[in-house]
Every structure is written in C-alpha cells, then in structure tokens.
C-alpha cells in the first residue's frame, strides 16, 4: 500500500477518473475501476437514512457492471444525452486493514443531445470503500447516495 500522501492522491485520481469516464462516454472503462467483487449501488438518501434496502441500481461485481453497460449500449432505448460531473470534497474518513472509507460530493448536469438543454440531473454523495491492488486504487464499493427521493427520468448511465 502506498504511503498516506500517495494513497490520498491515488484515491482522488480514482474518484475523478470515474467521473471523467462517464462524462467522456468511456463507460466500458468503469468496470476496471472496481475490484473483481466490487459493488456499485445507487440509492436515494431517503432510503439510506431509513435503512430501506431499495436501490435504483445494484451490481455486486465487476462483471455485473460490465453486463449493465453492454445492455445500455445494445438493448436499451433512451433519448441521447451526456453528463458533466462536478466532484468536490474528496476526503478519506477512515482506514481499516488497507480499506479506505472515502466520501465526496457530486453534482451531475445532464445535457440533452437534441436541443442542448442542460439541467441539474442529480446531486449527492459518493460513499466509497477503496483498496489498493498493487499500486492501483480500486473501488471495493462505490455507493452513490442521491439527495432527491427519486430520479426524475430513466437513469441510463452510471452516476
């Protein structure tokens, strides 16, 4: 595991790389940012605060996330759009046996392809568990907690 300062920089780079991969439509790269058994979950703060188990998206492995991305590329129908992430406050809040607890805030702006209209699509917090595989930081758990009670339309791309 890298030294603390190097670990912090690697974790920040991982968090920002996820956002860039989504924003640049490199969705296939996301699975590689997870450990093999890495979990990706998207849930409302309302449900999380009440201990309710319902998630909008929940994949339990790198392979499941890869399958979801393949499906959205070849099977799903949706209005063309893209995202722009604003990520702030990346902070390591704890560490236990080489697993880092990380929190950061996000805002996602959605831009519609047909008319260029943009709007705030989602805001919330990333609640991550990050480990190092050699020198590479990977998400063991990427938990997206969005602030609103629901997503206003179909959630196609990962947040």
Backbone bond lengths (Angstrom), bond angles and torsions (degrees), N, CA, C in turn:
res aa  C-N    CA-C-N  psi(-1)  N-CA   C-N-CA  omega(-1)  CA-C   N-CA-C  phi
1 X - - - 1.446 - - 1.522 108.77 -
2 X 1.333 117.49 138.19 1.463 120.92 -179.42 1.527 111.68 -65.14
3 X 1.318 114.74 163.49 1.453 121.22 174.64 1.528 109.14 -61.47
4 X 1.341 118.40 157.34 1.472 121.16 -174.57 1.529 114.83 -51.43
5 X 1.323 119.05 -46.63 1.463 120.44 -179.25 1.529 110.95 -65.68
6 X 1.323 116.18 -42.12 1.465 119.89 178.08 1.535 110.74 -66.29
7 X 1.335 116.82 -37.10 1.463 120.24 178.05 1.523 110.17 -63.85
8 X 1.327 117.35 -43.83 1.468 121.28 178.83 1.526 110.24 -58.50
9 X 1.315 117.32 -46.09 1.475 120.20 179.67 1.521 111.45 -64.03
10 X 1.327 117.42 -41.07 1.471 120.72 179.65 1.531 110.80 -65.93
11 X 1.314 117.22 -38.48 1.472 121.33 178.22 1.524 110.15 -66.29
12 X 1.317 117.09 -45.35 1.470 120.24 177.26 1.525 110.51 -59.80
13 X 1.322 117.24 -42.54 1.469 120.85 179.01 1.527 110.85 -62.15
14 X 1.328 117.65 -39.51 1.464 121.89 178.19 1.528 110.65 -62.69
15 X 1.326 116.75 -47.44 1.466 121.16 179.93 1.531 110.35 -59.43
16 X 1.318 116.60 -45.10 1.465 120.26 -178.74 1.537 111.83 -72.52
17 X 1.306 117.83 -32.29 1.470 120.17 177.89 1.522 110.85 -64.64
18 X 1.329 118.03 -38.40 1.472 120.63 176.52 1.528 109.78 -57.15
19 X 1.338 115.76 -49.42 1.473 120.53 -179.06 1.523 110.83 -61.53
20 X 1.324 117.21 -44.57 1.472 119.91 -179.97 1.524 111.79 -63.97
21 X 1.319 116.83 -40.05 1.467 119.71 179.96 1.530 110.68 -61.27
22 X 1.331 117.09 -41.93 1.467 119.89 177.68 1.527 109.68 -66.93
23 X 1.329 117.26 -49.49 1.463 121.47 -176.81 1.524 112.60 -61.50
24 X 1.322 117.09 -32.17 1.473 121.76 -178.43 1.522 112.42 -95.35
25 X 1.334 117.28 11.52 1.467 123.35 178.69 1.529 111.87 58.01
26 X 1.316 116.11 38.07 1.467 122.25 173.67 1.534 108.40 -105.10
27 X 1.318 115.51 51.80 1.456 121.03 -173.52 1.523 112.62 -61.12
28 X 1.316 116.68 -32.01 1.465 120.19 179.48 1.528 111.76 -62.33
29 X 1.322 117.90 -22.89 1.468 121.61 179.27 1.527 112.46 -74.38
30 X 1.333 117.87 -18.83 1.461 120.48 -174.72 1.524 112.43 -62.12
31 X 1.316 117.52 -42.09 1.465 120.24 -177.50 1.526 111.11 -57.72
32 X 1.309 117.23 -35.29 1.453 120.87 179.00 1.516 114.27 -70.03
33 X 1.320 117.38 -11.29 1.462 121.18 177.67 1.529 111.64 -88.42
34 X 1.336 116.31 -8.09 1.462 122.27 176.16 1.521 110.36 -97.91
35 X 1.336 116.78 155.43 1.458 119.32 167.01 1.526 107.56 -69.21
36 X 1.315 117.52 167.89 1.468 120.88 179.99 1.520 111.46 -54.62
37 X 1.332 117.08 -39.48 1.463 121.49 179.27 1.528 111.50 -100.38
38 X 1.320 116.34 21.38 1.459 121.41 -176.39 1.516 112.64 -66.33
39 X 1.307 114.88 140.58 1.458 122.37 -176.73 1.529 109.50 -106.19
40 X 1.330 116.23 138.02 1.464 121.92 174.45 1.516 107.23 -125.59
41 X 1.340 115.86 124.42 1.452 120.21 -176.85 1.523 109.44 -138.74
42 X 1.343 115.42 141.51 1.457 122.63 175.86 1.519 107.00 -126.20
43 X 1.335 116.08 121.48 1.462 120.69 -177.96 1.526 109.58 -144.78
44 X 1.319 115.94 156.56 1.463 120.27 178.33 1.528 110.23 -76.60
45 X 1.309 115.83 149.39 1.465 120.84 175.55 1.529 109.53 -60.57
46 X 1.324 116.54 -36.40 1.462 121.64 177.93 1.534 110.25 -54.24
47 X 1.334 117.06 -50.68 1.466 120.90 -179.32 1.527 111.60 -67.86
48 X 1.320 116.82 -43.50 1.468 120.49 -178.33 1.518 110.60 -62.14
49 X 1.323 117.19 -45.57 1.471 120.92 -179.16 1.524 112.94 -61.88
50 X 1.319 117.11 -26.50 1.464 121.34 -178.45 1.530 113.09 -100.74
51 X 1.332 115.61 3.73 1.461 119.39 179.77 1.511 113.74 70.79
52 X 1.332 116.80 20.21 1.466 120.60 179.68 1.530 109.07 -80.56
53 X 1.318 118.17 135.59 1.461 121.25 -171.28 1.533 115.86 -80.82
54 X 1.321 118.94 -5.30 1.454 120.92 -173.99 1.529 111.75 -71.19
55 X 1.315 115.80 126.07 1.465 122.37 175.65 1.526 107.91 -121.54
56 X 1.322 116.30 149.26 1.461 121.43 177.13 1.524 109.50 -73.24
57 X 1.321 115.90 -39.68 1.470 123.33 175.52 1.518 106.78 -135.30
58 X 1.336 116.43 138.88 1.463 120.16 173.54 1.520 108.94 -151.04
59 X 1.310 114.93 108.41 1.463 119.95 174.09 1.519 107.24 -111.63
60 X 1.312 116.41 144.37 1.464 120.82 -174.59 1.522 113.72 -110.23
61 X 1.330 116.49 9.42 1.468 119.16 178.36 1.523 109.52 -162.95
62 X 1.309 114.28 164.48 1.464 121.11 174.96 1.526 109.96 -57.82
63 X 1.334 116.51 -40.78 1.472 120.69 -178.47 1.535 111.47 -64.79
64 X 1.330 117.97 -39.49 1.463 119.94 178.53 1.526 111.36 -65.26
65 X 1.326 117.76 -39.61 1.466 119.78 177.31 1.528 109.90 -65.27
66 X 1.313 116.73 -41.61 1.467 121.10 177.64 1.532 110.29 -59.08
67 X 1.334 117.57 -43.41 1.472 121.72 178.58 1.523 111.19 -63.19
68 X 1.320 117.34 -41.46 1.468 120.89 179.05 1.527 110.61 -61.75
69 X 1.309 117.21 -41.85 1.467 121.32 -179.85 1.525 110.40 -68.15
70 X 1.318 117.06 -41.34 1.467 119.95 176.03 1.521 110.36 -59.74
71 X 1.314 117.21 -42.90 1.457 121.94 179.47 1.522 111.57 -60.95
72 X 1.315 117.32 -45.05 1.469 118.38 -178.95 1.524 111.38 -67.42
73 X 1.317 117.21 -26.87 1.467 120.21 178.41 1.531 112.55 -75.80
74 X 1.338 117.49 -35.76 1.460 119.09 -171.21 1.526 115.21 -114.15
75 X 1.316 119.18 -19.58 1.464 119.84 -172.61 1.525 114.41 -119.44
76 X 1.299 118.19 -30.67 1.464 120.27 -174.44 1.521 111.86 -81.88
77 X 1.328 115.36 146.74 1.455 121.82 174.05 1.515 108.52 -113.35
78 X 1.322 116.68 128.47 1.458 121.54 -178.49 1.519 108.61 -159.64
79 X 1.318 115.29 159.65 1.451 121.04 179.12 1.533 109.21 -71.29
80 X 1.335 115.81 132.36 1.465 120.80 -176.65 1.527 110.90 -62.67
81 X 1.324 114.97 132.92 1.458 121.38 179.85 1.526 109.08 -159.18
82 X 1.315 115.68 171.91 1.461 120.82 173.46 1.512 108.67 -141.13
83 X 1.309 116.35 166.30 1.460 122.94 -179.78 1.520 110.37 -115.03
84 X 1.314 114.63 154.68 1.462 122.25 168.56 1.522 106.59 -132.63
85 X 1.337 115.67 118.80 1.462 121.93 -178.90 1.520 111.56 -91.40
86 X 1.304 115.54 141.98 1.455 123.63 165.42 1.526 105.19 -118.96
87 X 1.320 116.38 117.18 1.462 121.37 -177.02 1.521 108.06 -118.17
88 X 1.335 116.14 134.81 1.459 119.62 -179.15 1.523 110.68 -145.21
89 X 1.309 114.32 165.44 1.460 120.55 172.78 1.507 114.64 64.06
90 X 1.329 118.67 36.66 1.466 120.62 178.22 1.529 107.87 -66.78
91 X 1.325 115.82 120.09 1.460 119.94 -174.90 1.524 110.31 -141.61
92 X 1.320 115.88 131.27 1.458 121.18 171.42 1.526 105.98 -81.93
93 X 1.328 116.49 118.48 1.463 120.69 -175.51 1.524 112.93 -103.42
94 X 1.328 117.12 -6.35 1.457 120.10 178.77 1.507 110.91 -178.16
95 X 1.329 114.92 165.77 1.468 120.73 178.29 1.517 107.50 -151.16
96 X 1.326 115.23 135.15 1.456 121.14 178.09 1.517 108.47 -142.98
97 X 1.325 116.22 114.82 1.479 122.90 177.92 1.522 112.72 49.60
98 X 1.326 115.34 45.04 1.461 120.15 175.27 1.513 115.08 84.16
99 X 1.331 117.85 4.31 1.467 121.27 176.35 1.523 107.61 -108.79
100 X 1.322 115.68 122.55 1.460 122.17 -175.28 1.520 110.73 -99.18
101 X 1.322 116.24 132.22 1.466 122.79 170.36 1.522 106.30 -86.76
102 X 1.327 116.57 127.51 1.465 120.82 -176.41 1.521 108.59 -132.15
103 X 1.323 116.31 137.31 1.461 122.62 175.42 1.517 108.67 -124.67
104 X 1.319 115.60 142.82 1.465 121.33 172.55 1.520 108.25 -154.57
105 X 1.314 114.98 158.22 1.462 121.68 179.67 1.524 109.08 -102.37
106 X 1.321 115.60 153.12 1.457 119.12 177.44 1.523 111.00 -142.62
107 X 1.313 114.70 154.69 1.464 123.66 165.46 1.523 105.58 -134.30
108 X 1.313 116.59 134.13 1.465 121.45 178.40 1.518 108.14 -116.82
109 X 1.321 115.17 124.03 1.459 122.43 176.14 1.525 106.63 -101.13
110 X 1.328 115.83 129.35 1.469 120.62 178.70 1.519 108.51 -101.67
111 X 1.327 116.14 132.18 1.459 122.60 177.94 1.525 107.54 -115.68
112 X 1.343 115.99 121.81 1.461 121.11 -179.12 1.526 109.55 -82.86
113 X 1.318 115.91 134.19 1.461 120.32 -175.92 1.527 112.69 -68.48
114 X 1.337 118.56 -38.42 1.461 120.85 -172.15 1.525 113.31 -66.20
115 X 1.330 118.21 -33.44 1.471 118.82 -178.08 1.527 113.90 -132.04
116 X 1.333 117.06 -2.25 1.455 120.14 179.07 1.518 114.56 76.89
117 X 1.329 117.36 4.72 1.465 120.06 -179.99 1.521 109.73 -63.67
118 X 1.323 114.99 137.75 1.463 119.04 178.36 1.524 109.48 -122.81
119 X 1.330 114.75 149.19 1.461 120.63 178.64 1.526 108.36 -155.29
120 X 1.322 114.50 156.67 1.463 118.38 174.58 1.522 106.84 -71.00
121 X 1.314 115.70 119.89 1.460 122.07 -176.62 1.531 111.43 -92.92
122 X 1.326 116.10 -41.66 1.451 119.88 -176.55 1.525 110.07 -156.52
123 X 1.310 115.47 143.28 1.463 121.95 171.00 1.520 107.17 -131.49
124 X 1.308 115.77 154.39 1.455 118.33 178.45 1.501 112.50 167.92
125 X 1.327 113.67 -150.75 1.458 120.95 -175.36 1.520 110.05 -135.58
126 X 1.323 115.07 140.23 1.460 121.58 169.09 1.526 106.86 -91.21
127 X 1.319 116.79 129.31 1.462 123.10 176.54 1.528 106.80 -120.34
128 X 1.306 115.24 96.26 1.462 121.18 -168.38 1.518 113.12 -109.94
129 X 1.318 114.09 156.30 1.457 123.10 166.34 1.527 105.18 -121.00
130 X 1.306 115.59 122.91 1.459 121.74 -175.00 1.520 109.45 -120.49
131 X 1.326 115.49 136.23 1.464 121.85 174.84 1.519 108.19 -125.71
132 X 1.319 115.19 167.36 1.459 120.37 176.62 1.514 108.97 -109.87
133 X 1.337 114.72 129.21 1.458 121.94 171.88 1.515 104.83 -107.64
134 X 1.320 116.29 98.50 1.457 120.25 -168.42 1.521 107.80 67.63
135 X 1.319 116.58 -126.17 1.463 120.70 178.73 1.526 112.49 -92.62
136 X 1.336 117.24 -5.48 1.468 121.07 -173.61 1.525 111.52 -93.00
137 X 1.320 116.64 127.11 1.462 121.68 173.86 1.526 108.68 -77.67
138 X 1.340 116.23 137.18 1.461 122.74 178.33 1.524 109.04 -137.59
139 X 1.336 115.19 149.75 1.455 120.05 174.63 1.527 109.61 -78.99
140 X 1.312 116.73 122.27 1.463 120.16 167.90 1.529 108.29 -84.37
141 X 1.344 114.58 -31.17 1.457 120.07 175.44 1.514 108.39 -147.10
142 X 1.320 115.27 126.40 1.473 121.93 175.63 1.517 105.41 -116.50
143 X 1.324 116.70 103.06 1.458 121.60 -176.12 1.523 107.84 -111.88
144 X 1.312 115.91 113.19 1.463 122.78 179.47 1.521 107.66 -96.94
145 X 1.330 116.07 120.84 1.456 121.04 178.97 1.524 107.22 -114.12
146 X 1.350 115.93 106.13 1.463 118.81 -177.48 1.531 110.20 -88.48
147 X 1.341 115.20 148.29 1.462 121.84 -171.65 1.521 114.61 -72.32
148 X 1.310 118.28 -34.22 1.467 120.41 -176.50 1.529 109.92 -77.77
149 X 1.321 116.04 167.48 1.465 119.22 179.74 1.526 112.11 -76.21
150 X 1.333 116.42 -22.88 1.462 120.24 -177.58 1.523 109.50 -152.64
151 X 1.320 115.38 162.27 1.464 122.29 173.14 1.522 106.54 -87.43
152 X 1.338 117.86 131.88 1.466 120.16 -172.27 1.528 113.94 -70.35
153 X 1.307 117.84 -24.60 1.465 121.92 176.60 1.514 108.42 -141.06
154 X 1.295 116.03 -173.54 1.455 122.13 178.97 1.533 111.06 -56.92
155 X 1.328 116.68 128.97 1.459 122.05 173.81 1.518 107.07 -89.21
156 X 1.325 116.74 101.47 1.455 121.45 -175.55 1.526 109.96 -91.41
157 X 1.304 116.55 -60.35 1.466 121.85 -176.68 1.509 110.43 -84.73
158 X 1.321 116.93 148.56 1.466 118.79 172.32 1.528 110.29 -58.77
159 X 1.315 115.35 149.88 1.466 120.19 176.00 1.509 108.78 -89.20
